[in-house]
Amino acid sequence: MKVLCWLTLFASLSLASNAFAQDQQRGTVTDVDESSGSITIQLRSDGTVGSSTGTNSAKFAVQDGLVFNALTQGDEVTFSSQQINGVNTITRIQK
């Protein structure tokens, strides 16, 4: 019975960490580099304190190559990402 409880706890924590890793983010596409399989996005901060200072851009690998046909520089996007094999990878993206 203890083993079942531990397995249930472990599974719950694993699911919670995956959900946390895939929080939705918003930003503006600043670069689309199909040759390297990456997209750079200027992240939008949701807070109001200090949100107008500095820029926070991040480069992401793309899981689905068809995204390159749909995105251009300047597009406003909502996306989810997670670390896959040590690389920050977009798992879902929407204009």
C-alpha positions as CSV (number, residue, x, y, z in Angstrom):
1,M,0.0,0.0,0.0
2,K,2.9,2.4,0.8
3,V,4.4,1.8,-2.6
4,L,1.1,2.7,-4.3
5,C,0.9,5.9,-2.3
6,W,4.5,6.9,-3.2
7,L,3.9,6.1,-6.9
8,T,0.7,8.2,-6.8
9,L,2.6,11.1,-5.2
10,F,5.5,10.9,-7.7
11,A,3.1,10.8,-10.6
12,S,1.2,13.9,-9.3
13,L,4.4,15.8,-8.8
14,S,5.6,14.9,-12.3
15,L,2.4,16.1,-13.9
16,A,2.5,19.3,-11.8
17,S,6.1,20.1,-12.9
18,N,5.2,19.5,-16.6
19,A,2.2,21.8,-16.3
20,F,4.4,24.4,-14.7
21,A,7.1,24.1,-17.4
22,Q,4.5,24.7,-20.0
23,D,3.0,28.0,-18.7
24,Q,1.7,30.2,-21.5
25,Q,3.9,33.1,-22.4
26,R,3.3,36.0,-24.7
27,G,5.6,38.0,-26.9
28,T,6.6,39.4,-30.3
29,V,8.6,37.4,-32.9
30,T,11.8,39.2,-33.5
31,D,13.6,36.7,-35.7
32,V,12.7,33.5,-37.6
33,D,15.7,31.4,-38.5
34,E,14.6,28.3,-40.4
35,S,18.2,27.3,-41.2
36,S,19.0,26.9,-37.5
37,G,15.5,25.7,-36.6
38,S,14.9,28.5,-34.1
39,I,12.7,31.5,-33.4
40,T,13.6,34.5,-31.2
41,I,10.8,36.1,-29.2
42,Q,10.8,39.3,-27.3
43,L,8.9,38.3,-24.2
44,R,6.1,40.5,-22.8
45,S,6.0,40.9,-19.0
46,D,2.6,40.7,-17.5
47,G,3.4,42.7,-14.4
48,T,3.3,46.5,-14.1
49,V,6.3,47.1,-11.8
50,G,9.3,47.6,-14.0
51,S,7.6,46.2,-17.0
52,S,8.7,49.1,-19.2
53,T,12.4,48.8,-18.5
54,G,14.7,46.7,-20.7
55,T,13.9,44.0,-23.2
56,N,13.8,40.3,-22.5
57,S,14.3,38.2,-25.7
58,A,14.8,34.5,-25.8
59,K,15.7,32.1,-28.6
60,F,13.7,28.9,-28.9
61,A,14.0,25.7,-30.9
62,V,10.9,24.7,-32.8
63,Q,9.3,21.3,-32.4
64,D,7.1,21.6,-35.6
65,G,8.9,22.9,-38.7
66,L,5.6,24.0,-40.3
67,V,5.7,27.0,-37.8
68,F,8.2,28.7,-40.1
69,N,5.6,29.0,-42.8
70,A,3.1,30.6,-40.5
71,L,5.2,33.2,-38.6
72,T,7.0,36.4,-39.6
73,Q,8.9,39.0,-37.7
74,G,6.6,41.3,-35.7
75,D,3.9,38.7,-35.1
76,E,2.3,38.8,-31.6
77,V,2.2,35.2,-30.3
78,T,1.1,33.2,-27.3
79,F,3.2,30.1,-26.7
80,S,4.3,27.3,-24.4
81,S,7.8,26.0,-24.1
82,Q,9.7,23.4,-22.2
83,Q,13.3,22.0,-21.9
84,I,13.6,19.1,-24.3
85,N,17.0,17.4,-24.3
86,G,18.4,20.5,-22.6
87,V,17.1,22.9,-25.3
88,N,14.3,25.5,-24.7
89,T,11.7,24.3,-27.2
90,I,8.4,25.8,-28.3
91,T,5.8,23.1,-27.9
92,R,2.7,25.2,-28.8
93,I,2.4,28.6,-30.5
94,Q,-0.5,30.7,-31.7
95,K,-0.8,34.1,-33.3
